[in-house]
């Protein structure tokens, strides 16, 4: 007799990061995890359980990575035509036995430089963070600040949480060297106009 136990969301998110990193490594594809637990790790957001795993993929390998996810039994979340057109930057995958989604990004809205240039700039600064005992490549603190700011700016009129996150970011006291790094990365990734 088998007994199915629901996987808690926090465990699913932790395992989701590790599984995506293992899949990327097996395929020889560069990926960077963004948002989610990294934001708390860097002191940019209060701790909370994410409902998905966000991963930015080397744009040249995006389709191959998505194919590997589908081959492993995940399916793309169905969307309306308008949602599909509006979300060319990412594809979302889910499965019945897994409580969180995988949000796979070809590029991140608000970075206006070529997606390959943006990915390489973020990749050059990557850090590692362990999820489920697996080292995963994550955006560094400066990259995470920019991603969170761009993400929050997209929906501050509709979402009070994003207003609060943006306000928390604006109140950060950054040392001069971190301010310089942030400005250099914003210029390299073409998001200064968006942030203005």
C-alpha positions in Angstrom: 0.0 0.0 0.0 1.4 3.4 -0.9 0.8 6.6 1.0 1.2 9.9 -0.8 2.4 12.8 1.3 1.9 16.4 0.1 5.3 18.1 -0.4 5.4 21.3 1.7 5.9 24.4 -0.4 9.2 25.4 1.3 10.6 21.9 0.6 9.4 22.0 -3.0 11.0 25.3 -3.6 14.3 24.1 -2.1 14.3 20.9 -4.1 13.2 22.8 -7.3 16.3 24.9 -7.2 18.5 21.9 -6.8 16.7 19.9 -9.5 16.9 22.8 -12.0 20.6 23.2 -11.3 21.2 19.5 -11.7 19.3 19.5 -15.0 21.2 22.6 -16.3 24.6 21.0 -15.3 23.7 17.7 -17.0 22.8 19.7 -20.2 25.9 22.0 -20.0 23.6 25.1 -19.8 24.3 28.1 -17.7 21.5 29.2 -15.4 21.2 31.8 -12.6 18.5 31.7 -9.9 16.9 35.1 -9.2 14.4 36.5 -6.8 12.9 34.1 -4.2 15.1 33.0 -1.2 18.1 34.9 -2.5 16.4 38.2 -1.7 16.1 37.3 2.0 19.7 35.9 1.9 21.0 39.3 0.8 18.8 41.2 3.3 16.7 42.7 0.5 13.3 41.3 1.6 11.8 39.7 4.7 11.8 35.9 4.8 8.8 34.2 3.2 8.1 31.0 1.3 8.1 31.5 -2.5 5.4 29.9 -4.6 7.8 29.3 -7.6 11.4 28.9 -8.6 12.7 31.7 -10.9 15.6 30.9 -13.1 17.3 33.0 -15.8 18.7 30.9 -18.6 21.5 31.7 -21.1 19.2 33.0 -23.9 21.0 30.9 -26.5 20.1 27.7 -24.6 16.5 28.7 -23.4 14.6 26.4 -25.8 16.9 23.5 -25.1 16.6 23.9 -21.4 12.8 24.2 -21.6 12.8 21.0 -23.7 14.8 19.2 -21.0 12.2 20.3 -18.4 9.3 19.0 -20.5 11.2 15.7 -21.1 11.4 15.2 -17.3 7.6 15.3 -17.0 6.8 18.9 -16.5 4.2 20.7 -18.7 3.9 24.3 -19.6 1.1 26.1 -17.8 -1.7 26.9 -20.3 -2.2 30.6 -21.0 -4.5 32.7 -23.1 -3.2 34.1 -26.4 -2.8 37.6 -24.8 -0.9 36.1 -21.8 1.4 34.2 -24.2 2.2 37.3 -26.3 2.7 39.4 -23.1 5.0 36.9 -21.5 7.6 36.2 -24.2 10.3 36.7 -21.5 9.4 33.4 -19.7 7.7 30.1 -19.7 6.1 28.6 -16.6 6.0 24.8 -15.9 4.1 22.8 -13.4 3.2 19.2 -12.6 0.4 17.6 -10.6 2.7 16.1 -8.0 4.6 19.3 -7.3 3.2 22.4 -5.5 5.4 25.1 -6.9 5.9 26.3 -10.5 9.1 26.6 -12.4 9.3 30.1 -13.9 12.0 29.9 -16.6 13.2 33.3 -18.0 14.7 33.9 -21.4 15.3 37.5 -20.2 14.0 39.7 -17.5 11.8 42.7 -18.3 13.4 46.1 -17.7 16.9 45.1 -18.6 17.1 46.8 -22.0 20.5 45.6 -23.2 20.6 42.5 -25.4 19.6 39.5 -23.3 22.9 37.7 -23.9 24.8 40.8 -22.7 22.6 41.0 -19.6 23.0 37.3 -18.8 26.8 37.5 -19.2 27.0 40.6 -17.0 25.0 38.9 -14.3 26.8 35.6 -14.8 30.2 37.2 -14.4 29.2 38.3 -10.8 27.4 35.1 -9.8 27.6 33.6 -6.4 26.7 30.1 -5.2 24.1 29.3 -2.6 23.2 25.7 -1.5 19.7 24.4 -2.0 18.9 20.9 -0.8 22.7 20.4 -0.4 23.4 21.3 -4.0 25.4 24.4 -4.9 23.3 26.6 -7.2 24.4 29.6 -9.3 22.6 32.7 -8.1 22.6 36.4 -9.0 24.8 38.3 -6.6 23.5 41.1 -4.3 23.8 43.9 -6.9 22.1 41.8 -9.6 19.4 40.8 -7.1 18.8 44.5 -6.2 18.3 45.4 -9.8 16.0 42.3 -10.4 13.9 43.1 -7.4 13.6 46.8 -8.3 12.6 46.0 -11.9 10.1 43.3 -10.7 8.5 45.7 -8.2 8.3 48.5 -10.6 6.2 46.4 -13.0 3.2 46.3 -10.6 3.4 48.9 -7.9 0.0 50.3 -8.9 -1.7 46.9 -8.4 0.3 45.3 -5.6 0.9 46.8 -2.2 3.6 44.2 -1.5 5.6 45.5 -4.5 5.3 49.0 -3.2 6.6 47.9 0.2 9.5 46.0 -1.4 10.5 49.0 -3.5 10.3 51.3 -0.5 12.5 48.9 1.4 15.0 48.9 -1.4 15.0 52.7 -1.6 15.8 52.9 2.1 18.9 50.6 1.9 22.1 52.3 3.0 24.7 51.2 0.6 28.4 51.8 1.0 30.1 53.8 -1.8 31.7 50.8 -3.4 28.4 48.9 -3.6 26.7 52.0 -5.1 29.4 52.1 -7.7 29.0 48.4 -8.5 25.3 48.8 -8.7 25.5 51.8 -11.1 28.1 49.9 -13.3 25.9 46.9 -13.5 22.8 49.0 -14.3 24.6 50.7 -17.1 26.0 47.3 -18.5 22.6 45.7 -18.4 20.7 48.8 -19.8 18.3 49.3 -17.0 19.1 52.8 -16.0 16.3 54.3 -18.0 13.8 51.8 -16.6 14.9 52.6 -13.1 14.7 56.3 -13.7 
